[in-house]
Amino acid sequence: MMTRYDELEAKIEYYRTTCDEPQLDIDEALNSKEYFKNRVAELKEERKDLRERIEELEIENNKLRDEIASIVTNEDLLADLNGANTALEMLEEENKQISAERDKWVGYAEEGFERIKELEARLHSNGECALEETDSYDVAYETVHVLECSACGRTCEYINGAYNYCPNCGAKGWQKGE
């Protein structure tokens, strides 16, 4: 079996015999075992340097992957933050609507309180009123009595019984003819 060195020597011999001009420098270098040993050592050193460079590049590549992962993570966080801002804006809008609705109902309550105060004031200021029957009519075997308040002038209706106070102004009522 021929070694690589033997193959090269055979090729060199072939080229030496077939070429017109001998190349002395190259022939001497190629024939020298020392040249091949040195060249192999140089190639081994180059391979060692290349392996070190590959390791350095792998380390750098891993660092870049980590940076990319952190960028992706930052983009995810930014997207989450934008989503949270949108949700917050929606909640603020809903809060405004709820506040407007609450203010509307507070207004109704305040109007109701004012009406109650007004009725109390009338009750205390009017004292008494005459609830005079102005009309009556029958509904389902019952007689409905229509009364008019002498204090506020409004009418009210009742079936069986009587009002102690005017349901409109709150004045103490008494029916004429009692």
N, CA and C atoms as a LAMMPS dump frame, in Angstrom:
ITEM: TIMESTEP
0
ITEM: NUMBER OF ATOMS
534
ITEM: BOX BOUNDS ff ff ff
-5.0000000000000000e+02 5.0000000000000000e+02
-5.0000000000000000e+02 5.0000000000000000e+02
-5.0000000000000000e+02 5.0000000000000000e+02
ITEM: ATOMS id mol type element x y z
1 1 1 N 0.838 -1.173 0
2 1 2 C 0 0 0
3 1 3 C 0.888 1.243 0
4 2 1 N 0.521 2.174 -0.844
5 2 2 C 1.31 3.403 -0.979
6 2 3 C 0.799 4.448 0.006
7 3 1 N 1.731 5.127 0.597
8 3 2 C 1.358 6.234 1.466
9 3 3 C 1.211 7.494 0.629
10 4 1 N 0.673 8.47 1.225
11 4 2 C 0.48 9.749 0.531
12 4 3 C 1.824 10.31 0.085
13 5 1 N 2.8 10.161 0.926
14 5 2 C 4.144 10.637 0.6
15 5 3 C 4.693 9.9 -0.629
16 6 1 N 4.475 8.605 -0.685
17 6 2 C 4.951 7.817 -1.832
18 6 3 C 4.235 8.233 -3.108
19 7 1 N 2.928 8.52 -2.992
20 7 2 C 2.169 8.967 -4.167
21 7 3 C 2.726 10.28 -4.69
22 8 1 N 2.989 11.189 -3.772
23 8 2 C 3.533 12.478 -4.178
24 8 3 C 4.916 12.329 -4.822
25 9 1 N 5.727 11.462 -4.287
26 9 2 C 7.051 11.24 -4.866
27 9 3 C 6.944 10.661 -6.272
28 10 1 N 5.949 9.777 -6.471
29 10 2 C 5.739 9.188 -7.794
30 10 3 C 5.293 10.256 -8.776
31 11 1 N 4.427 11.143 -8.348
32 11 2 C 3.973 12.224 -9.225
33 11 3 C 5.116 13.153 -9.558
34 12 1 N 5.95 13.443 -8.562
35 12 2 C 7.095 14.326 -8.786
36 12 3 C 8.031 13.696 -9.821
37 13 1 N 8.258 12.433 -9.677
38 13 2 C 9.139 11.722 -10.615
39 13 3 C 8.548 11.742 -12.014
40 14 1 N 7.251 11.554 -12.097
41 14 2 C 6.567 11.584 -13.389
42 14 3 C 6.727 12.949 -14.045
43 15 1 N 6.472 14.023 -13.248
44 15 2 C 6.6 15.368 -13.799
45 15 3 C 8.056 15.686 -14.159
46 16 1 N 8.999 15.16 -13.393
47 16 2 C 10.408 15.4 -13.661
48 16 3 C 10.829 14.782 -14.998
49 17 1 N 10.3 13.657 -15.272
50 17 2 C 10.694 12.965 -16.508
51 17 3 C 9.952 13.493 -17.718
52 18 1 N 8.749 14.023 -17.531
53 18 2 C 7.969 14.492 -18.663
54 18 3 C 8.208 15.95 -18.974
55 19 1 N 8.693 16.749 -18.057
56 19 2 C 8.901 18.182 -18.275
57 19 3 C 10.257 18.399 -18.93
58 20 1 N 10.303 19.413 -19.834
59 20 2 C 11.537 19.746 -20.515
60 20 3 C 12.466 20.516 -19.581
61 21 1 N 11.9 21.46 -18.831
62 21 2 C 12.72 22.275 -17.962
63 21 3 C 12.602 21.776 -16.524
64 22 1 N 13.676 21.37 -15.978
65 22 2 C 13.598 20.936 -14.577
66 22 3 C 13.396 22.148 -13.665
67 23 1 N 12.578 21.993 -12.67
68 23 2 C 12.33 23.063 -11.684
69 23 3 C 13.059 22.655 -10.418
70 24 1 N 14.223 23.11 -10.296
71 24 2 C 15.095 22.653 -9.239
72 24 3 C 14.597 23.03 -7.847
73 25 1 N 14.174 24.259 -7.68
74 25 2 C 13.75 24.687 -6.347
75 25 3 C 12.541 23.884 -5.868
76 26 1 N 11.575 23.739 -6.743
77 26 2 C 10.353 23.018 -6.353
78 26 3 C 10.675 21.55 -6.171
79 27 1 N 11.48 21.001 -7.075
80 27 2 C 11.827 19.583 -6.98
81 27 3 C 12.538 19.281 -5.671
82 28 1 N 13.454 20.118 -5.301
83 28 2 C 14.191 19.892 -4.065
84 28 3 C 13.277 19.999 -2.852
85 29 1 N 12.371 21.002 -2.854
86 29 2 C 11.458 21.189 -1.72
87 29 3 C 10.478 20.037 -1.613
88 30 1 N 9.973 19.557 -2.776
89 30 2 C 8.988 18.484 -2.74
90 30 3 C 9.626 17.159 -2.368
91 31 1 N 10.842 16.963 -2.735
92 31 2 C 11.523 15.713 -2.411
93 31 3 C 11.911 15.643 -0.94
94 32 1 N 11.922 16.716 -0.335
95 32 2 C 12.398 16.752 1.031
96 32 3 C 11.29 16.334 2.005
97 33 1 N 11.581 15.31 2.778
98 33 2 C 10.636 14.898 3.811
99 33 3 C 10.466 15.987 4.857
100 34 1 N 11.514 16.712 5.023
101 34 2 C 11.484 17.795 5.999
102 34 3 C 10.438 18.838 5.594
103 35 1 N 10.351 19.115 4.302
104 35 2 C 9.361 20.079 3.808
105 35 3 C 7.95 19.61 4.162
106 36 1 N 7.674 18.337 3.93
107 36 2 C 6.341 17.815 4.226
108 36 3 C 6.044 17.837 5.718
109 37 1 N 7.018 17.509 6.514
110 37 2 C 6.815 17.543 7.959
111 37 3 C 6.5 18.96 8.422
112 38 1 N 7.272 19.921 7.89
113 38 2 C 7.028 21.316 8.26
114 38 3 C 5.647 21.779 7.796
115 39 1 N 5.31 21.342 6.574
116 39 2 C 4.001 21.752 6.024
117 39 3 C 2.85 21.15 6.845
118 40 1 N 2.99 19.902 7.238
119 40 2 C 1.983 19.252 8.076
120 40 3 C 1.881 19.98 9.41
121 41 1 N 2.99 20.347 9.999
122 41 2 C 2.98 21.075 11.27
123 41 3 C 2.28 22.431 11.096
124 42 1 N 2.613 23.108 9.975
125 42 2 C 1.957 24.399 9.704
126 42 3 C 0.447 24.217 9.56
127 43 1 N 0.021 23.188 8.828
128 43 2 C -1.409 22.939 8.63
129 43 3 C -2.104 22.587 9.944
130 44 1 N -1.411 21.81 10.791
131 44 2 C -1.974 21.493 12.101
132 44 3 C -2.147 22.754 12.929
133 45 1 N -1.168 23.63 12.87
134 45 2 C -1.252 24.9 13.597
135 45 3 C -2.394 25.76 13.058
136 46 1 N -2.52 25.796 11.717
137 46 2 C -3.623 26.544 11.108
138 46 3 C -4.974 25.959 11.542
139 47 1 N -5.059 24.617 11.568
140 47 2 C -6.303 23.975 11.985
141 47 3 C -6.62 24.312 13.443
142 48 1 N -5.574 24.307 14.285
143 48 2 C -5.766 24.672 15.687
144 48 3 C -6.279 26.113 15.795
145 49 1 N -5.655 27.038 15.032
146 49 2 C -6.093 28.44 15.026
147 49 3 C -7.541 28.562 14.53
148 50 1 N -7.87 27.799 13.495
149 50 2 C -9.238 27.832 12.967
150 50 3 C -10.25 27.306 13.99
151 51 1 N -9.887 26.266 14.71
152 51 2 C -10.777 25.748 15.75
153 51 3 C -10.997 26.788 16.839
154 52 1 N -9.914 27.466 17.251
155 52 2 C -10.045 28.526 18.254
156 52 3 C -10.953 29.646 17.736
157 53 1 N -10.766 29.997 16.469
158 53 2 C -11.603 31.05 15.869
159 53 3 C -13.071 30.603 15.807
160 54 1 N -13.29 29.305 15.482
161 54 2 C -14.662 28.778 15.446
162 54 3 C -15.292 28.859 16.841
163 55 1 N -14.522 28.511 17.873
164 55 2 C -15.03 28.605 19.247
165 55 3 C -15.389 30.052 19.587
166 56 1 N -14.496 30.991 19.215
167 56 2 C -14.775 32.409 19.458
168 56 3 C -16.055 32.846 18.746
169 57 1 N -16.203 32.403 17.489
170 57 2 C -17.402 32.761 16.719
171 57 3 C -18.661 32.139 17.319
172 58 1 N -18.546 30.909 17.847
173 58 2 C -19.698 30.284 18.498
174 58 3 C -20.103 31.054 19.747
175 59 1 N -19.111 31.489 20.519
176 59 2 C -19.403 32.301 21.713
177 59 3 C -20.089 33.6 21.303
178 60 1 N -19.548 34.251 20.29
179 60 2 C -20.15 35.494 19.791
180 60 3 C -21.565 35.244 19.263
181 61 1 N -21.75 34.111 18.569
182 61 2 C -23.059 33.74 18.034
183 61 3 C -24.063 33.543 19.175
184 62 1 N -23.633 32.869 20.249
185 62 2 C -24.519 32.671 21.404
186 62 3 C -24.902 33.998 22.049
187 63 1 N -23.922 34.915 22.132
188 63 2 C -24.228 36.24 22.673
189 63 3 C -25.267 36.956 21.812
190 64 1 N -25.099 36.864 20.502
191 64 2 C -26.06 37.496 19.592
192 64 3 C -27.442 36.863 19.728
193 65 1 N -27.495 35.539 19.876
194 65 2 C -28.785 34.873 20.079
195 65 3 C -29.453 35.356 21.36
196 66 1 N -28.649 35.521 22.429
197 66 2 C -29.195 36.04 23.685
198 66 3 C -29.744 37.449 23.497
199 67 1 N -28.991 38.279 22.767
200 67 2 C -29.457 39.644 22.503
201 67 3 C -30.761 39.628 21.708
202 68 1 N -30.829 38.751 20.7
203 68 2 C -32.05 38.641 19.884
204 68 3 C -33.204 38.185 20.763
205 69 1 N -32.94 37.211 21.642
206 69 2 C -33.993 36.725 22.544
207 69 3 C -34.473 37.851 23.458
208 70 1 N -33.53 38.67 23.952
209 70 2 C -33.947 39.781 24.819
210 70 3 C -34.718 40.823 24.02
211 71 1 N -34.344 41.028 22.757
212 71 2 C -35.086 41.973 21.91
213 71 3 C -36.496 41.456 21.692
214 72 1 N -36.615 40.155 21.388
215 72 2 C -37.954 39.567 21.205
216 72 3 C -38.753 39.699 22.493
217 73 1 N -38.083 39.42 23.624
218 73 2 C -38.759 39.549 24.911
219 73 3 C -39.196 40.995 25.123
220 74 1 N -38.332 41.954 24.788
221 74 2 C -38.682 43.361 24.922
222 74 3 C -39.85 43.723 24.01
223 75 1 N -39.864 43.157 22.789
224 75 2 C -40.992 43.422 21.883
225 75 3 C -42.274 42.841 22.455
226 76 1 N -42.182 41.645 23.051
227 76 2 C -43.36 41.054 23.69
228 76 3 C -43.839 41.926 24.844
229 77 1 N -42.874 42.395 25.646
230 77 2 C -43.239 43.269 26.76
231 77 3 C -43.873 44.566 26.256
232 78 1 N -43.333 45.102 25.163
233 78 2 C -43.892 46.322 24.585
234 78 3 C -45.304 46.065 24.079
235 79 1 N -45.515 44.914 23.427
236 79 2 C -46.859 44.574 22.961
237 79 3 C -47.814 44.415 24.146
238 80 1 N -47.342 43.763 25.224
239 80 2 C -48.166 43.625 26.425
240 80 3 C -48.481 44.991 27.026
241 81 1 N -47.485 45.869 27.038
242 81 2 C -47.687 47.211 27.574
243 81 3 C -48.699 47.981 26.73
244 82 1 N -48.591 47.863 25.4
245 82 2 C -49.565 48.528 24.526
246 82 3 C -50.964 47.977 24.76
247 83 1 N -51.061 46.654 24.936
248 83 2 C -52.36 46.037 25.227
249 83 3 C -52.917 46.535 26.548
250 84 1 N -52.045 46.653 27.545
251 84 2 C -52.483 47.15 28.85
252 84 3 C -52.939 48.604 28.739
253 85 1 N -52.225 49.416 27.958
254 85 2 C -52.633 50.814 27.764
255 85 3 C -53.994 50.895 27.099
256 86 1 N -54.217 50.042 26.106
257 86 2 C -55.515 50.023 25.43
258 86 3 C -56.61 49.632 26.415
259 87 1 N -56.353 48.603 27.218
260 87 2 C -57.333 48.174 28.222
261 87 3 C -57.59 49.297 29.225
262 88 1 N -56.533 50 29.622
263 88 2 C -56.684 51.108 30.56
264 88 3 C -57.53 52.224 29.946
265 89 1 N -57.282 52.53 28.686
266 89 2 C -58.081 53.557 28.008
267 89 3 C -59.547 53.152 27.944
268 90 1 N -59.791 51.863 27.668
269 90 2 C -61.17 51.375 27.626
270 90 3 C -61.817 51.484 29.006
271 91 1 N -61.054 51.135 30.053
272 91 2 C -61.582 51.242 31.414
273 91 3 C -61.865 52.705 31.792
274 92 1 N -60.986 53.602 31.366
275 92 2 C -61.207 55.02 31.646
276 92 3 C -62.474 55.516 30.955
277 93 1 N -62.684 55.087 29.703
278 93 2 C -63.894 55.48 28.974
279 93 3 C -65.131 54.915 29.665
280 94 1 N -65.044 53.645 30.078
281 94 2 C -66.171 53.028 30.784
282 94 3 C -66.421 53.742 32.109
283 95 1 N -65.343 54.131 32.786
284 95 2 C -65.473 54.859 34.048
285 95 3 C -66.168 56.206 33.823
286 96 1 N -65.843 56.877 32.707
287 96 2 C -66.51 58.144 32.389
288 96 3 C -68.001 57.923 32.175
289 97 1 N -68.343 56.844 31.454
290 97 2 C -69.759 56.554 31.212
291 97 3 C -70.474 56.231 32.517
292 98 1 N -69.83 55.433 33.368
293 98 2 C -70.431 55.095 34.661
294 98 3 C -70.59 56.349 35.505
295 99 1 N -69.575 57.23 35.485
296 99 2 C -69.66 58.479 36.257
297 99 3 C -70.802 59.344 35.75
298 100 1 N -70.966 59.403 34.431
299 100 2 C -72.068 60.201 33.879
300 100 3 C -73.41 59.617 34.305
301 101 1 N -73.524 58.3 34.253
302 101 2 C -74.768 57.644 34.674
303 101 3 C -75.013 57.873 36.163
304 102 1 N -73.943 57.763 36.965
305 102 2 C -74.066 58.003 38.402
306 102 3 C -74.495 59.449 38.669
307 103 1 N -73.877 60.381 37.958
308 103 2 C -74.24 61.786 38.14
309 103 3 C -75.699 62.024 37.782
310 104 1 N -76.173 61.336 36.745
311 104 2 C -77.58 61.474 36.355
312 104 3 C -78.486 60.991 37.489
313 105 1 N -78.147 59.818 38.068
314 105 2 C -78.976 59.276 39.14
315 105 3 C -78.836 60.089 40.422
316 106 1 N -77.658 60.634 40.668
317 106 2 C -77.494 61.53 41.82
318 106 3 C -78.384 62.758 41.634
319 107 1 N -78.443 63.239 40.385
320 107 2 C -79.33 64.371 40.095
321 107 3 C -80.78 64.025 40.368
322 108 1 N -81.184 62.821 39.96
323 108 2 C -82.561 62.393 40.254
324 108 3 C -82.797 62.322 41.754
325 109 1 N -81.83 61.765 42.483
326 109 2 C -81.972 61.664 43.933
327 109 3 C -82.06 63.051 44.563
328 110 1 N -81.213 63.973 44.087
329 110 2 C -81.252 65.332 44.636
330 110 3 C -82.588 65.998 44.339
331 111 1 N -83.119 65.762 43.132
332 111 2 C -84.448 66.302 42.805
333 111 3 C -85.502 65.699 43.72
334 112 1 N -85.378 64.391 43.991
335 112 2 C -86.324 63.731 44.9
336 112 3 C -86.238 64.306 46.293
337 113 1 N -84.996 64.521 46.777
338 113 2 C -84.829 65.111 48.11
339 113 3 C -85.427 66.523 48.157
340 114 1 N -85.204 67.284 47.1
341 114 2 C -85.779 68.634 47.036
342 114 3 C -87.307 68.564 47.073
343 115 1 N -87.871 67.611 46.342
344 115 2 C -89.331 67.44 46.326
345 115 3 C -89.849 67.069 47.708
346 116 1 N -89.116 66.167 48.4
347 116 2 C -89.518 65.778 49.759
348 116 3 C -89.456 66.982 50.68
349 117 1 N -88.373 67.78 50.586
350 117 2 C -88.252 68.985 51.415
351 117 3 C -89.395 69.953 51.125
352 118 1 N -89.718 70.068 49.844
353 118 2 C -90.807 70.946 49.429
354 118 3 C -92.134 70.489 50.028
355 119 1 N -92.375 69.192 49.964
356 119 2 C -93.611 68.642 50.526
357 119 3 C -93.656 68.819 52.031
358 120 1 N -92.523 68.618 52.703
359 120 2 C -92.473 68.833 54.151
360 120 3 C -92.752 70.29 54.487
361 121 1 N -92.156 71.183 53.689
362 121 2 C -92.378 72.612 53.932
363 121 3 C -93.844 72.959 53.737
364 122 1 N -94.453 72.403 52.706
365 122 2 C -95.881 72.657 52.489
366 122 3 C -96.723 72.092 53.62
367 123 1 N -96.336 70.892 54.071
368 123 2 C -97.076 70.257 55.145
369 123 3 C -97.065 71.13 56.386
370 124 1 N -95.888 71.663 56.711
371 124 2 C -95.773 72.498 57.903
372 124 3 C -96.361 73.887 57.677
373 125 1 N -96.26 74.399 56.473
374 125 2 C -96.762 75.752 56.226
375 125 3 C -98.256 75.762 55.925
376 126 1 N -98.733 74.744 55.204
377 126 2 C -100.154 74.726 54.829
378 126 3 C -101.051 74.313 55.981
379 127 1 N -100.526 73.493 56.802
380 127 2 C -101.352 73.053 57.922
381 127 3 C -102.441 72.115 57.453
382 128 1 N -103.611 72.67 57.136
383 128 2 C -104.747 71.843 56.774
384 128 3 C -105.31 72.265 55.437
385 129 1 N -106.049 71.326 54.853
386 129 2 C -106.729 71.632 53.601
387 129 3 C -108.063 70.901 53.59
388 130 1 N -108.922 71.374 52.754
389 130 2 C -110.212 70.697 52.602
390 130 3 C -110.133 69.839 51.354
391 131 1 N -110.429 68.552 51.496
392 131 2 C -110.489 67.652 50.366
393 131 3 C -111.965 67.512 49.996
394 132 1 N -112.359 68.248 48.974
395 132 2 C -113.773 68.306 48.587
396 132 3 C -114.037 67.354 47.434
397 133 1 N -115.092 66.535 47.562
398 133 2 C -115.434 65.578 46.51
399 133 3 C -116.029 66.344 45.34
400 134 1 N -115.395 66.165 44.156
401 134 2 C -115.883 66.858 42.962
402 134 3 C -116.56 65.92 41.988
403 135 1 N -116.269 64.627 42.112
404 135 2 C -116.855 63.679 41.164
405 135 3 C -116.767 62.29 41.774
406 136 1 N -117.542 61.38 41.241
407 136 2 C -117.439 59.973 41.617
408 136 3 C -117.95 59.138 40.453
409 137 1 N -117.407 57.922 40.326
410 137 2 C -117.853 57.019 39.262
411 137 3 C -117.645 55.584 39.732
412 138 1 N -118.352 54.653 39.086
413 138 2 C -118.308 53.25 39.483
414 138 3 C -117.347 52.487 38.568
415 139 1 N -116.525 51.636 39.205
416 139 2 C -115.62 50.751 38.481
417 139 3 C -115.679 49.4 39.181
418 140 1 N -116.074 48.381 38.448
419 140 2 C -116.109 47.007 38.96
420 140 3 C -116.765 46.928 40.339
421 141 1 N -117.95 47.344 40.423
422 141 2 C -118.752 47.285 41.655
423 141 3 C -118.184 48.126 42.786
424 142 1 N -117.296 49.052 42.497
425 142 2 C -116.743 49.955 43.515
426 142 3 C -116.975 51.389 43.064
427 143 1 N -117.088 52.269 44.016
428 143 2 C -117.261 53.687 43.714
429 143 3 C -115.93 54.389 43.934
430 144 1 N -115.479 55.085 42.894
431 144 2 C -114.239 55.854 42.971
432 144 3 C -114.614 57.297 43.227
433 145 1 N -114.042 57.881 44.297
434 145 2 C -114.325 59.263 44.687
435 145 3 C -113.175 60.152 44.221
436 146 1 N -113.463 61.242 43.544
437 146 2 C -112.465 62.206 43.078
438 146 3 C -112.538 63.403 44.011
439 147 1 N -111.382 63.727 44.644
440 147 2 C -111.32 64.828 45.608
441 147 3 C -110.42 65.931 45.073
442 148 1 N -110.728 67.172 45.459
443 148 2 C -109.889 68.316 45.086
444 148 3 C -109.388 68.972 46.354
445 149 1 N -108.06 69.252 46.395
446 149 2 C -107.421 69.853 47.562
447 149 3 C -107.61 71.358 47.515
448 150 1 N -107.998 71.931 48.636
449 150 2 C -108.191 73.38 48.695
450 150 3 C -106.855 74.122 48.768
451 151 1 N -105.757 73.438 49.172
452 151 2 C -104.451 74.095 49.314
453 151 3 C -103.701 74.154 47.982
454 152 1 N -103.653 73.024 47.248
455 152 2 C -102.847 72.998 46.011
456 152 3 C -103.71 72.974 44.758
457 153 1 N -104.995 72.654 44.876
458 153 2 C -105.898 72.673 43.74
459 153 3 C -105.833 71.429 42.874
460 154 1 N -105.051 70.47 43.251
461 154 2 C -104.973 69.241 42.456
462 154 3 C -105.997 68.236 42.938
463 155 1 N -106.228 67.232 42.06
464 155 2 C -107.219 66.212 42.419
465 155 3 C -106.515 64.908 42.758
466 156 1 N -107.241 64.064 43.514
467 156 2 C -106.776 62.73 43.844
468 156 3 C -108.006 61.825 43.917
469 157 1 N -107.788 60.526 43.837
470 157 2 C -108.887 59.58 43.839
471 157 3 C -108.701 58.579 44.959
472 158 1 N -109.837 58.041 45.479
473 158 2 C -109.742 56.967 46.451
474 158 3 C -110.98 56.089 46.344
475 159 1 N -110.826 54.832 46.788
476 159 2 C -111.925 53.879 46.875
477 159 3 C -111.986 53.434 48.32
478 160 1 N -113.13 53.544 48.931
479 160 2 C -113.327 53.102 50.316
480 160 3 C -112.298 53.723 51.257
481 161 1 N -112.652 54.579 52.043
482 161 2 C -111.763 55.187 53.001
483 161 3 C -111.588 56.657 52.727
484 162 1 N -110.527 57.243 53.27
485 162 2 C -110.276 58.668 53.106
486 162 3 C -108.797 58.929 53.241
487 163 1 N -108.363 60.076 52.729
488 163 2 C -106.973 60.499 52.876
489 163 3 C -106.836 61.303 54.158
490 164 1 N -105.746 61.015 54.905
491 164 2 C -105.454 61.852 56.066
492 164 3 C -104.662 63.084 55.651
493 165 1 N -103.891 62.957 54.558
494 165 2 C -103.091 64.056 54.02
495 165 3 C -103.317 64.113 52.529
496 166 1 N -103.167 65.288 51.95
497 166 2 C -103.273 65.418 50.492
498 166 3 C -102.065 64.718 49.875
499 167 1 N -102.267 63.776 48.933
500 167 2 C -101.125 63.082 48.332
501 167 3 C -100.288 63.99 47.445
502 168 1 N -100.769 65.155 47.084
503 168 2 C -100.027 66.078 46.215
504 168 3 C -99.178 67.072 46.99
505 169 1 N -99.779 67.741 47.981
506 169 2 C -99.022 68.783 48.7
507 169 3 C -98.668 68.393 50.123
508 170 1 N -99.294 67.354 50.671
509 170 2 C -98.955 66.88 51.998
510 170 3 C -99.699 67.597 53.125
511 171 1 N -100.605 68.505 52.816
512 171 2 C -101.345 69.206 53.876
513 171 3 C -102.319 68.241 54.529
514 172 1 N -102.532 68.452 55.843
515 172 2 C -103.471 67.602 56.582
516 172 3 C -104.854 67.84 56.008
517 173 1 N -105.449 66.747 55.575
518 173 2 C -106.731 66.866 54.892
519 173 3 C -107.922 66.505 55.766
520 174 1 N -109.012 67.184 55.485
521 174 2 C -110.301 66.811 56.061
522 174 3 C -111.337 66.959 54.973
523 175 1 N -112.217 66.055 54.952
524 175 2 C -113.23 66.075 53.907
525 175 3 C -114.387 66.96 54.353
526 176 1 N -114.896 67.741 53.44
527 176 2 C -116.055 68.59 53.749
528 176 3 C -117.248 67.684 54.009
529 177 1 N -117.961 68.024 54.997
530 177 2 C -119.137 67.267 55.34
531 177 3 C -118.87 66.284 56.452
532 178 1 N -117.661 66.217 56.966
533 178 2 C -117.367 65.315 58.074
534 178 3 C -117.712 65.954 59.378
